[in-house]
Amino acid sequence: MTATTLKVFLRIARLEIEKMGVHRERTYRQLDRGVLLFSLLPFVYMWILLVAPVVAAQPAVQTVDAIGMTVSDVDRAVAFYSTVLAFEKVSEVEVLGAEYEHLEGIFGLRMKVVRMKLGDEVIELTEYLTPKGQPIPTDSHSNDLWFQHIAIVVKDMETAYERLRAFKVLHVSTSPQTIPSWNQAAAGIQAFYFRDPDGHNLELIYFPPGKGKPKWQDSGNRLFLGIDHSAISVRDTETSLVFYRDVLGLTVMGDSVNHGTEQEHLANVFGALVHITGLRPLGEGPGIEFLEYLAPTTGRPFPPQARANDLLHWQTRLVVDNLQGIAERLRHGKYALLSSDIVTLPNRVLGFTKGLLVRGPDGHAMMLVEK
């Protein structure tokens, strides 16, 4: 048995055992485990009384304010998102100067930034007028670690897909896929992957009654409803949880393992076996979803030379209540900062006063801000 096969087997076994309410190791050492747990009860009690309140009081993400991406031509991007997907333009600004250079880690920049809204959720399209960055690799795959998408909720998948066909969008999935009934967590959900003109991955997602947020069932006459989450490929779920859950304070909402022909044709990755973990902030905004490909493990790492002006760059804006506190935890964890330090902006044209751009363990950029 190879190391990869063993990891896949253990991960699926763990998830199934946990679903039955049985601890993974209790299956093998039930008696010894019970004695050990009993002996540890006083320490657990002390942890609940003394440590848990401190952990809960640590700085945490309040909301996911916007999901941003770097585009080559912001006017073309606005036309695509408004015409094809019914986003509405909210604002447009152009910025330059030392503060923005230190914030994004790009010397000599001049950016045009457009905010667009769909339902309650916001995307941010950024064109670097100078300096220009690199295009997205044309051979990108869904299991590459620079993969990220936004999941756009639709009222009716068939109608939405036909609309995309009419605009001749670039397919990733072969067609919309329906999650089968054996997958209880996601049964009946329909999804389709495609790309925008710059090659950014996007997803259409339909939630049947009883799945997803209640607001996705109260859509009125709109076809495109909002953004449920942004998904990112990760190398290892546990490593990512240290950053997103323990450092940033996002809450894990659940997980599952997806596989089979539907998952393969959704991601267009043969043999896809994906561990999916969903996280949410304390307040409003889209969630963040991990996609760990247990198989195949051929996904390429995030390019170490990538910068914020490259088109593969996404940055998810997270509103926090104590930026200094989180910054100290990031430095302690030795996470890669793209910003020179916490940057105070001269005005609020970007919607916030202080910001810090950091990469997670797999390279995905998070813009932490205080408003």
C-alpha positions in Angstrom: 0.0 0.0 0.0 1.5 3.4 -1.0 1.6 6.4 1.3 -1.0 8.2 -0.8 -3.4 5.2 -0.8 -2.9 4.9 3.0 -3.7 8.6 3.5 -6.9 8.3 1.4 -8.0 5.2 3.3 -7.4 6.7 6.7 -9.1 10.0 5.8 -12.3 8.3 4.6 -12.3 6.0 7.5 -11.9 8.9 9.9 -14.8 10.8 8.4 -17.1 7.8 8.4 -16.2 6.9 12.0 -16.8 10.4 13.2 -20.2 10.5 11.4 -21.2 7.4 13.5 -20.2 9.3 16.7 -17.2 7.0 17.4 -13.8 8.3 18.0 -11.2 7.0 15.5 -9.0 5.4 18.1 -11.7 4.1 20.4 -12.4 1.4 17.7 -9.0 -0.1 18.5 -8.3 0.8 22.2 -11.8 1.3 23.7 -10.9 0.2 27.3 -7.6 2.0 27.5 -9.0 5.1 25.9 -11.9 5.2 28.3 -9.6 5.0 31.3 -7.3 7.7 29.9 -10.2 10.1 29.2 -11.5 9.6 32.7 -8.2 10.5 34.2 -8.0 13.6 32.0 -11.4 15.0 33.0 -10.0 17.4 35.7 -7.6 18.9 33.1 -10.4 19.2 30.5 -12.6 21.0 33.1 -9.8 23.4 33.9 -9.2 24.1 30.2 -12.9 24.9 29.8 -12.8 27.3 32.7 -9.5 29.0 32.1 -8.3 28.6 28.6 -11.5 28.5 26.4 -12.5 32.0 27.3 -9.1 33.3 26.4 -9.2 31.5 23.0 -12.7 32.8 22.3 -11.6 36.3 23.1 -8.8 36.3 20.5 -9.1 38.5 17.5 -11.2 36.9 14.7 -12.6 37.6 11.3 -16.0 39.3 11.6 -17.1 39.3 8.0 -16.0 38.4 4.5 -16.3 41.8 2.9 -15.4 41.0 -0.7 -13.6 38.5 -3.0 -11.2 40.1 -5.3 -9.2 39.1 -8.4 -6.7 40.7 -10.7 -7.9 41.2 -14.2 -6.1 42.3 -17.4 -8.8 44.7 -18.6 -11.3 45.9 -16.0 -13.8 47.3 -18.5 -13.9 43.9 -20.3 -14.3 42.2 -16.9 -17.1 44.5 -15.8 -18.9 43.8 -19.1 -18.7 40.1 -18.6 -19.8 40.0 -15.0 -22.7 42.5 -15.6 -23.9 41.1 -18.9 -23.5 37.4 -18.4 -23.9 37.0 -14.6 -26.1 40.0 -13.6 -23.6 41.7 -11.2 -24.1 45.4 -10.6 -21.3 47.9 -10.6 -21.1 49.7 -7.3 -18.0 51.9 -7.5 -14.8 52.5 -9.5 -11.6 54.2 -8.1 -8.0 54.6 -9.3 -5.2 54.6 -6.7 -1.5 55.0 -6.6 1.2 56.0 -4.1 3.5 54.6 -1.5 0.8 53.3 0.9 -0.8 51.2 -1.8 2.6 49.9 -2.9 3.4 48.8 0.6 -0.1 47.3 1.0 0.1 45.1 -2.2 3.8 44.6 -2.2 4.1 46.0 -5.7 6.5 49.0 -6.4 5.3 51.7 -8.8 1.7 50.5 -9.0 -1.3 52.3 -10.3 -4.6 50.3 -9.9 -8.1 50.7 -11.2 -10.5 49.0 -8.8 -14.2 48.2 -9.5 -16.6 46.8 -6.9 -19.6 44.8 -8.2 -22.5 43.3 -6.2 -24.7 40.3 -6.7 -27.4 40.0 -4.1 -25.7 40.7 -0.7 -22.2 39.7 -1.8 -19.4 41.8 -3.5 -16.5 41.1 -5.8 -13.6 43.4 -6.5 -11.9 43.6 -9.9 -8.4 45.1 -10.0 -6.5 46.1 -13.1 -2.9 47.0 -12.7 -2.4 49.8 -15.2 1.3 49.5 -14.2 3.2 47.2 -13.7 1.4 44.5 -15.7 1.6 40.9 -14.3 1.7 37.4 -15.8 -1.3 35.6 -17.3 -2.9 32.5 -15.7 -1.1 29.3 -16.9 -3.1 28.0 -19.8 -2.7 24.4 -18.5 -4.2 25.1 -15.1 -6.2 22.3 -13.4 -8.7 22.2 -10.6 -6.2 20.4 -8.3 -3.4 23.0 -8.8 -2.9 24.9 -5.6 -3.5 28.3 -7.2 -7.1 27.2 -7.9 -9.7 29.4 -6.5 -13.3 30.1 -7.5 -16.5 31.9 -6.4 -19.7 29.8 -6.2 -22.5 31.8 -7.8 -25.9 30.6 -6.6 -28.6 30.2 -9.2 -32.3 29.7 -9.0 -32.4 27.2 -11.9 -29.3 25.4 -13.2 -30.7 24.5 -16.6 -31.7 28.1 -17.4 -28.4 29.5 -16.1 -26.3 27.0 -18.0 -28.2 27.8 -21.3 -27.4 31.4 -20.7 -23.7 30.7 -20.3 -23.9 28.6 -23.5 -25.5 31.6 -25.3 -22.5 33.7 -24.4 -20.0 31.0 -25.3 -18.2 30.9 -22.0 -15.2 28.6 -21.6 -16.2 25.3 -20.0 -14.3 23.5 -17.2 -17.0 20.9 -16.4 -18.3 18.8 -19.2 -21.9 19.8 -18.1 -23.8 20.6 -14.9 -23.4 17.8 -12.4 -25.8 16.6 -9.7 -24.3 15.3 -6.4 -25.7 11.8 -5.9 -27.9 10.6 -3.1 -25.3 8.6 -1.3 -23.5 11.9 -0.4 -26.0 13.0 2.3 -24.3 16.3 3.0 -24.6 17.5 -0.6 -27.2 15.3 -2.2 -29.1 17.0 -5.0 -26.8 20.0 -5.2 -26.0 20.9 -8.8 -22.8 22.6 -9.9 -20.9 23.6 -13.0 -17.3 25.0 -13.4 -16.4 27.6 -16.1 -14.0 30.5 -16.6 -14.2 34.2 -17.2 -12.3 36.0 -20.1 -9.0 36.1 -18.1 -9.3 32.4 -17.1 -10.5 32.8 -13.5 -12.4 29.8 -12.3 -16.1 30.3 -11.5 -18.9 28.0 -10.4 -22.6 27.9 -10.8 -24.3 26.2 -7.8 -27.9 25.3 -7.2 -29.2 24.3 -3.8 -32.3 22.2 -3.6 -34.8 22.8 -0.7 -33.2 21.9 2.6 -29.6 22.6 1.4 -27.5 25.8 1.8 -28.6 29.0 3.4 -32.3 29.6 3.7 -32.0 32.8 1.7 -31.1 30.8 -1.4 -34.7 29.5 -1.4 -36.2 33.0 -1.4 -35.0 34.2 -4.8 -38.0 36.0 -6.3 -37.6 36.3 -10.0 -33.8 36.6 -10.1 -31.8 33.9 -11.9 -28.4 34.7 -10.3 -28.8 35.1 -6.5 -25.4 35.8 -4.9 -22.1 34.2 -3.8 -22.2 31.3 -1.4 -18.5 30.8 -0.9 -15.1 30.9 -2.4 -13.3 27.6 -2.8 -9.5 27.1 -2.6 -7.4 24.1 -3.3 -5.2 23.1 -0.3 -2.4 20.6 0.1 -3.5 19.5 3.6 -6.7 20.3 5.4 -5.2 20.1 8.9 -2.4 22.5 8.1 -4.9 24.9 6.5 -7.2 24.7 9.6 -4.4 26.0 11.7 -4.3 29.2 9.6 -8.0 29.8 8.8 -9.6 28.4 11.9 -7.0 28.9 14.7 -5.3 32.1 13.6 -8.1 33.9 11.7 -11.0 32.5 13.8 -13.2 31.1 11.0 -15.7 28.4 12.1 -15.8 25.0 10.6 -19.3 24.2 9.4 -18.8 20.7 8.1 -16.9 18.4 5.7 -17.4 15.6 3.3 -15.5 13.5 0.8 -16.7 13.7 -2.8 -15.8 11.2 -5.5 -17.2 9.4 -8.5 -18.0 10.3 -12.1 -19.9 13.5 -11.0 -16.9 14.9 -9.1 -14.5 13.9 -11.9 -16.6 15.7 -14.6 -17.3 18.7 -12.4 -13.6 19.4 -11.8 -12.5 17.8 -15.1 -9.9 15.8 -13.1 -9.9 12.0 -13.7 -10.0 10.0 -10.5 -10.9 13.0 -8.4 -11.3 12.2 -4.7 -11.8 15.5 -2.8 -12.0 16.2 0.9 -14.2 19.3 1.2 -14.3 21.5 4.4 -16.6 24.5 4.7 -15.8 27.5 7.0 -17.8 30.7 7.8 -17.0 34.0 9.5 -18.7 35.2 12.7 -20.9 37.6 10.7 -22.2 37.9 7.2 -20.5 37.2 3.9 -19.5 34.2 1.8 -17.8 31.2 3.3 -14.4 29.8 2.5 -14.2 26.2 1.3 -11.2 23.9 1.2 -10.7 21.4 -1.6 -8.1 18.9 -0.7 -7.5 16.4 -3.5 -6.7 13.1 -1.9 -6.4 11.9 -5.4 -4.9 12.6 -7.8 -2.0 14.2 -5.9 -0.5 15.7 -9.0 -1.6 19.3 -8.3 1.2 21.8 -8.7 2.2 24.2 -5.9 1.5 27.9 -5.9 4.2 29.7 -7.9 6.6 31.2 -5.4 7.3 34.1 -7.7 3.6 35.1 -8.0 2.7 38.7 -7.2 -0.5 40.6 -6.6 -0.5 42.0 -10.2 -0.5 38.5 -11.7 -3.9 37.3 -13.1 -3.9 34.2 -10.9 -4.0 36.4 -7.9 -7.2 36.5 -5.8 -7.4 38.3 -2.5 -10.3 37.7 -0.1 -11.0 40.7 2.1 -11.6 39.8 5.7 -12.8 42.4 8.2 -11.3 42.0 11.6 -11.8 43.7 14.9 -8.1 43.7 16.0 -5.7 43.8 13.1 -2.7 44.2 15.3 -3.6 41.1 17.3 -4.0 38.9 14.3 -0.8 40.4 12.8 1.2 39.3 15.8 -0.2 35.7 15.5 0.7 35.7 11.8 4.3 36.7 12.5 4.5 34.1 15.3 3.3 31.5 12.8 5.8 32.7 10.2 3.2 33.2 7.5 4.3 35.1 4.4 3.3 38.8 4.4 2.9 40.5 1.1 2.4 43.9 2.7 5.5 45.5 4.3 3.5 45.8 7.6 0.1 46.9 8.6 -0.6 49.8 6.2 -2.7 52.9 7.1 -4.3 54.3 4.0 -4.6 58.1 3.4 -8.4 57.8 2.8 -11.2 55.2 2.6 -11.6 55.0 -1.2 -11.0 51.3 -1.0 -13.5 50.9 1.9 -11.1 50.5 4.8 -8.5 52.4 6.7 -5.9 49.8 7.6 -4.9 46.6 5.8 -2.4 43.7 5.8 -2.0 41.2 2.9 -0.9 37.7 3.9 -0.6 34.4 2.2 -2.1 31.2 3.7 -0.1 28.0 3.9 -0.8 27.2 0.2 -0.3 30.7 -1.2 -3.9 32.0 -1.3 -3.9 35.8 -0.4 -6.1 37.2 2.4 -6.5 41.0 2.8 -7.1 41.6 6.5 -8.6 45.0 7.1 -10.0 47.3 9.8 -12.7 49.6 8.5 
